Amino acid sequence: MAEGKILDIAHISFLDMIKVMITMGGAANAKGTLIRNALATADKIKEVDYGSFEDFLSAIEDSTNPITQVEGKASHQGDFVFGLAKCPFGPSISNYTGVFEKLPEGYADFTTEFNKPSNVTDKYRVGEGAGVSPFCSVHQPMRSAIADKIKINGKNIEIFQLGCKSGAGKKGFAEKWIAESGVAKEVVDKVLDNHMCCYYIKIVD
């Protein structure tokens, strides 16, 4: 730990709480608990209808977009593909590893569990290889569920999680959602060179 560094005990407690849930109930139960909490949070978001895709993008820039308010500013990479430069859980990871050097035991099993096909991953188009840490099980479903509260010119939108990058730089790709979105894997790979997260927004006719 760097000398003089002030730690955020809330971050450390959160990661330890996940470790305890994995130890007590197993990775599958812990995953279910985190996802349910994430969806409950998303359910509190008010519905919004943007007049155009440009209005949606403008709301990202001024941080009034509901998605931006929970994850920070993503950048439009073109053709409805977005890249998020910073993982919203990055500070939590940094605080924890600053003390304990590595993430808790059981996190790898949790991540594997999240990537398995399930009703939740299908409904929200997440996981399937795009999960690189337990935090993806919070972030990805929450973002997709918030998208359910957003319309563009009266039309619903859907988010497809295409890939993520771990703090160590390892890329994870959701082959299923890449194929369904029609976005080339090479595009996702390139976005992840400079971003931690890559997703696609579809305006549903």
C-alpha positions, 0 to 999 in steps of 0.5 A: 500500500502506498504511504499516506494513501487514505483507504475507503472502508466502504469499498473494502467492506463491499468486496468483503461482503461479496466474499462472505456471500460466496463463502456462505451460500456459494457463487450461484446464490451470491450472483443471484443476490447481487443481480436482484439488488442491481435490478431493484436499483434500476427499477427506481429510475424514472422513465425518460423519452429522448426525441432523437438519438442525438438527444440521447447522446447530449444527455450523456455529455451533460450527465443527465442520462440515467445510464451515465448517472450510474456508470459515468460517461461512455463515448459513442464509437459509431454505429450505436457502439459505446465504450466506457473508459473507466469501470465504476468499480475501479476504485473499489478494486484499487482500494481492496488490492491496495490492502490485500494485494489481490481480490478475495478467493472465490471471485473467479468462480463467481465470474464463471457463474455469471458468464453461464447462460441463464434467464437473466443473461438472456433477458438483459443480454449480458454475461456470456463471456463478457463478465470479467469480475463479480462487479460485472454481475451488478453493472451489466444487468443494472445498465440493461435494466435502466435502458428498459426505462429509456425511449428514443422517439417513443421507441424502446431501446435494448443494450447488448453487452459485447465485451469487458476488460479486467483491471489486469488487461484481459479481454472478455468477449460475449460471442453470443451478443456480438453475433446477435448485435451484428457488430464485428468482434474486431470492432469490440476488440479495438474499443476494448484497447482503450476502454474497460467496457463495450456495449451496443444500443439497439433501437427497437422498431 
